[in-house]
Amino acid sequence: MSDDALILVVDDDVRLRTLLSRYLTENGFRVTTAASAAEAREKLRFLQPDMLVLDIMMPGESGLELTEALRGEAADIPVLLLTARGTPEDRIAGFEAGADDYLPKPFDPKELLLRIRARLRRIAPPPAPPDAPTGPLPLGVLEFDPVRSELRGAGGPVRLTGGEAALLTVLARKPGDVFSREQIVAALSMDETGERAIDVMVTRLRRKIEADPREPRFLHTVRGRGYVLKPGR
């Protein structure tokens, strides 16, 4: 994806909003801003940003709550959370809410820029190996197309976040093979918290593809090794 992507920056700190807007604009992005979750919701009624950069700690609805609400509404916009709290537990809470990435404050704007570019690139499907399936894979009443990274059911497309689509694409391009967390993290170019984030994304994917996420038929955990996708009706 090119750098003319539209980024929605949501933060109640006017100084930080202004600085981020100027910096991202200078680096080729289109930027719009909001001072609260309520203002962001209003903008999302009329705009389709390519990514959301969202502060967690805001008066009223927090960034975590907005992220959870967007995922509950099946919105698949990539979300990068900003927060002054950067413990592993805080990061996992962000991923569990449905975020795609997490950056603790204070941060170097260059790192934010790199993460935004990396996340937008990740929306595109990873390169397929030569022996990868070229048609949709059955997942019960659903089908996943690993070429288009698209999950569909009888009622049409099933929305996936960028991270969920990329993860499912990696597994679907070699169905039946076990992928370790390390292999998945490398394939998705994730940071050091990636392995725990993978577990969170697997949980979210199971809610979408499994009739009973507690007894998965398609997306299996292989204890001590990783994850495997086993298509079937």
N, C-alpha and C positions, 0 to 999 in steps of 0.2 A: 504494500500500500504506500502511496506517495505521501510526502510531508504536507500536502495541502489538506490533509484530513482535518475535520472539525473536532476540536476538543472542548468539552464543557468543564470548566474549573469551578468547583463549589467549595467556598471557604468563607467563614464569617469574618476573617481578618482581611480588611480592605487592602492593607499594605501588601500582604502576601498574594492576594488575588491580582493586584496590579502588577507586581513583579513577575509572577508566573505568566500572566497574559502577555506582557511585553516580551519576555524571554522566548516563549513558545512562538509568538508571532515573528520575532526576529529569526527564528530557525525554520520558518516556512510553513507553520501550521496556521490554520484559521482557528480563532479562539473566541468563545463566549463565556461569560462568567455569571455566577449566581452567589448571593450572600447567605442563602439558607436552603434547606431541603425543599421548602415550600416554593421558593422562587425557581429552583431547579425543576420541580414538577411542572410548573407553569411553562417553562421553556421547552420541556420535553413533549408538551402537547403539540408544539408547532415545529420543532427541530428534530433532526435525526443525527445527533453527533456520532462520530466514530469511536469516541472514548470519553469516559467520565473520570476526572481526577477529583476525588472527593475527600474532604476532611471528615474525620470521625467525630471529633468533639465540637458540636455546634449547638447553640440554643435551640430548644424545640426538638424536632425530629433529628436524631443523630445520623451520621453517615452510615453506621451499621444498619440502623432501622430502614433508611432509604434503600440501601442495597438489598436487604431482605425483601422489602416491598416490591422492588423492581423485579427481582427473581420470581416472586410470587405471581407477578403479572406476566411472567414468561418473557420479560425483556432480556435480550441477549447482548446488549451493549457491554463492551469490556469496561470493568471498573478497577481503578487503581486507588487504593485508600491511602490517605496521609494521616499520620497521628503522632503525637508526642510520646505515645507508649509503644515500645518496640520489643517487648519480651516475646519469646516463642509462643506463649499462651495467647497473647494479644493477636499475633499474626494468624494463628489457627482460628481464633474467633472471627477474624476478618474473612478468611477463606470459607469458613462454615456459613457465614452470612451470604456468600456467593461472589465475593470479590475475586478478581483474577490476579491481582498483584497488591503489594503492601510496601509502603516506604515510610520508615520512621523519621520524624523531625528531630533535630534539624537535618537537612539533606543538601547535597550539592545539586544545583539545578542541572548540571551535566548528567548526573545519574538519573534524574527524573526524565530527562530527554531520551537517554538511552533505553530506559525501561518502557517509555511510551512507544518508541520506534520498534523495540523488540516485541512488545505485545501486539502492535498492529500487524507486524510481519507474521506473528503466530496465528493470525486469523486464517491465513492461507494454509491449505493442507500441506503437511510435510511431504517431501519427495517419496514416491512409491518405489519399493524394490521391484526388480524385473518380474518376479513371480507373484506379485500382489494381485488379489482378485480385481477384476475390472467391472463387475456388476454388483448390484445391491445384495447385501447379506441379510437373510431372514433372522429376525429376533422376535419370535412369536408373532404377534399381530402387527409388528413394526418391521421396517426394513431400513438398513443403513447403507448408504452409498459412500464407500471410502474414497472414491474419486472426487466427489463433490462435497464430502464431509456433511452429508445431509441425512437426517433421521426423519422418516415419514411413516404415517399411519393411515388408516382409512379416511380420516378426516383432513389429511394434508400434512404439511411439515410439523414436526415437533421441535420446538425451539430449544437450542442448546447455547450455552455461553461459548465464547471463543475457546476457553480452556477445555471445556467438556468436549467440544467438537474435535479439537486437536488430539486430546487423549484417546477418544474413541477411534479416531482415524489411525493412530499409531497401532492400537491393538487389532483393528480390523484389517490392516494390510498384511498381517500374518496370523489369521485366525488359527487357534489351536496351539500357538506358540506362547510360552510363558515369558513375560517381560518383567525384569526386575525393576524396582523403583528407580535404581540408578540409571538403567537404560531409558526409562521414560523421562526422567528429569533431563538427561542429556539430549534426548530427541526434541524436547520442548524448550530447551535452553533456559531452564528455571534456575533460581538461585539456591542458596544453602538450605532454605526452608522447604524446598520443593518436594522432598519425599513425603513429608506430612501433608503437604497440600494435595499431593496425588491421592492420598487416602480419602481426603475430604471430597475431591472431585469424583472418585469412584462411588462414594456414598450417594452423591447427588445424581450421578448417572443411573445408578440402580433404581432410584425413585422414578426415573423416567422410562426405563426399558424393562423393568421386572414387574411381574404381577405381584410378587411378594419379595420386596428387597431383602428381607431377612433370610430367604431361601432362594438365592439367585440361581437362575437356570442358564444364563448367558455370560455374565461377567463374574468370573470366579476368582477367589483368592487362593493361591497355592502357598500354603504356610511355609515361611522361610525363604520363599523364592520370588513371589511377586503376583502378577495378575495375568489372566488369560481370558480371551473372548472366544466363546464356543457358540457360533450361530446355530439356529435350528427353529423349527416350527413347534 
